[in-house]
Amino acid sequence: MSAVEEKDQLMQSISNAVVEIQRTKEADKIKSLSRHNPEKVAKILYLHALGCSQTNMIRRHSISRSTVVQVLADYADYTNSFRELGGQLAARSYINLESLEEDMIDALRLKLEGGYEPEFKDLKEISIAKANSQRQAMTARGEASQVVDVNNTYTVDDFNETLLAARKRIEKIKEKSIEAEIITQEEADGPRNPC
């Protein structure tokens, strides 16, 4: 199943649940966000299914805490099925970011070998995005108890030390390569005359 199909399936599942809750609230004549703003309810449920935390919804999506709590309480019977679908989407997103990070590392490695002077920012943003995506994928799949928040702080000195160590390793590899080439050439030329 493609990511588009997974997203469509999740959105359809959320839409069906919203319609069902709307009918229940209307029949009971209960004032509800599901009746008055179903799009907002769907957005909250979608973000929750992808593993987005309540705090993240409040800060990044400007939704009040009481609204988030009320919606999640109203749809508690549905959230497990939403999370299963959301977990698949979040996992796909994480794997795509991981692949992108590998491509960026390979490109940076080639530039390093060509004499490029990298900066810390070259990998920082994608690493942060990958860590966030992994956390969301695990949360969406219900593995939040296994998530350990590790906030390593790296300084420019740490980066420079790593860069220096990488350059030394590259130089050693080049030296070994040149030595091997010389030995191969000597073997091809035959034994030398000591005189």
N, C-alpha and C positions, 0 to 999 in steps of 0.2 A: 504494500500500500504506500502510495506517495505521501509526501508531507502535505500536499494540498488536499488529498483525500482524507487524511487524518484530521486536518484542521476543519474541513467541512463536516466530518462525522462528529467532531467535538461540538462545533457550533450548532449542528442540528440537534444533538442531545441536550445542549443547554437551552435551546429555543423551545424544545418540547417540554422541558421541566418548567420553564417560565410560564408557558401557556397553561400548564396544569395548575401551578400555584396561583396564577391570575384567576382562574375559574373558582378555585377554592376560596380565595380572598373575596371575590365578588359575591359568591353565594352567601358568605358569612357577613358581607357588607363591612369588611375590615379595610381600613385605610392602609395602603401598602405601596412601597416603591415598585413592586412587581406590576401593579396596576397602572401606576402613573408614569414610570420611567423604565420600561423593560430593557431598553438598550443599556442603561447604566448597570442594571442587575446582570445582564449578560456579560458586560465588560468585567465586572468584579469576579464572576464565576469563571470566566476564561482565564484571567490573570491568576486566580487561585489554582486552577487546574494545571497551569504551567509551573507552579511552585513559587509564585511571587508572594512574598510575605505581606502581612497586613501593613506593617510599617512602610514597606516599599509602595504599596498601593496608596497610602496616605500621602507620602512625600512626593513620589514621582508622578502620580496620577491625580492628585488633588481630590481625593475622596475622603470624606470624614470617617473617623474611626467607628463612630456609632453606626454609620451606614454599612460599612464593611461587616461589622459584627452582626448586624441585623440580617443582612443578606445571607451570610454564611450560616446563621442559625436557621433561617427559613428553608435553606436548601441542604441542610445537613444530611438528609436521606439520599441525596443525589451526588454529593461531592466525591464519594469513592469512585463511582463510574466516570465522573469527569476527570478525576486524577489519573485514572488508568490511561485514558486517551491523551490527556495533557502530558503525562509522563513520556509517552512515545514521541510527542512533538519536541519536548524539552531535551530528550536524549538525542534526537536527530540534530537539534541545534547545537548541542555540546559536541557531537562528533564532527559536525561541519566546522566549528571553531577550532577544534583540535587539528583537523586537517589543514586549515588555513594557517595555524600557528606553525605547523611543520613546514609548510611551503615558505613562510616568511623566514624561518630559521635557515632553511637551505639557501634561500636567496641572500640572506645576510652572510652566511658562511662563504659563499662565492665572492661576495664583495670584499669580505675580510681578506681572503686569499689574494685579491687584487690590490690590496693596500688601503682599503677603505677604513676610515676612522669612525667606528660606530658610536652612537649615543645611546644612553640608557632608554630613552623614549622609543627606540626602534622596536623593542619587544614589550614594553611595559603595558601599553593599552590592550593589546591582544591577550596578554596573560591575565589581566584583570577581567576582561570579558569572558575568558575561558573559565576562570575560577567561579565567577557568578553563574555562568551557564551550568557548570557541574553541580553547584549547590542547588540550583533550581530543579535540575533533572532529578537529583536524589530526593529532594523534598516532594516533588510531584509524584514520585514513585513510592512515597511513604517511607523512605529510608532516612528521614531527618535525624533519627537517633544516631546514625552513623556519621553524620556531618560534623566535622571538627573544624572550627574556624581558626585558621592559622594565619595570623597577620605578621608575616615576616617583613621587617623593615630593612631595606637595602639602601646604603649610602652610595655616593659617587665613588668613595674610596673602595667599597666592595666591588663596584662595577669595574673600576680601573684594575683592581687585583685580578679579577676574573679575566679581563681582557688581556692582561700581561701573561697570565698562565696559558691562555689560548694561543697567544702569539708564540710562546716558547714551545708549546706542543707542535705547532705548525712548522717552526724552524727545525725541530728534531726530525719530523717526518721528512722534510726537504733534505736534511743532511743524510739520513738513511737512504733516501732515494738516490742521491748523488753518489754515495758510497757504493751502492748496489750497481749503479750504472758504470762506475769506474772498474769495479771487479769484473763485471760482464765484459767490458771492453778489453781488459787485460787478458781474460781467458780467450777471447776471440783472437787477440794478437799473438798468442802463444807465449812461451817463456821468454823472458828477457835475457839478453847476454850480460853477465855480470861485469865484463871487462869494459 
